[in-house]
């Protein structure tokens, strides 16, 4: 079984948790069915979705933009 790539990343900037965490760079794979907007287990800040650069959605969007330019 293939391990899925991390799809969520902590969006905090700078020190967190009363400066106990100097910089939070937590990333993890959360299933989108169960986690709509997860919070970071390290610092408690909201996490942001990480989209791979060559995802199907991005490829289709790029193709549509190229077609509209013509």
C-alpha positions, 0 to 999 in steps of 0.5 A: 500500500502506498503512503499518501503524500502530506496534504495539510501544512501548519499555516502559523508564522513565528513563535507559537504556544507561548514561544515553546515552539519557535517555528512550526512546520508540521505537515501531515496527511489528513483524509478530506472526508473526516477533516474539513479544516484541521488544527495543528496538533503541535501549536493549535493553529489552523492548517492550510491545504497543500496542493501538488503542482501537477494535480489533476485539477491544476492540469485541467485548469491550465488546459482550460486557460490555454483554450480560452486564450485561443 
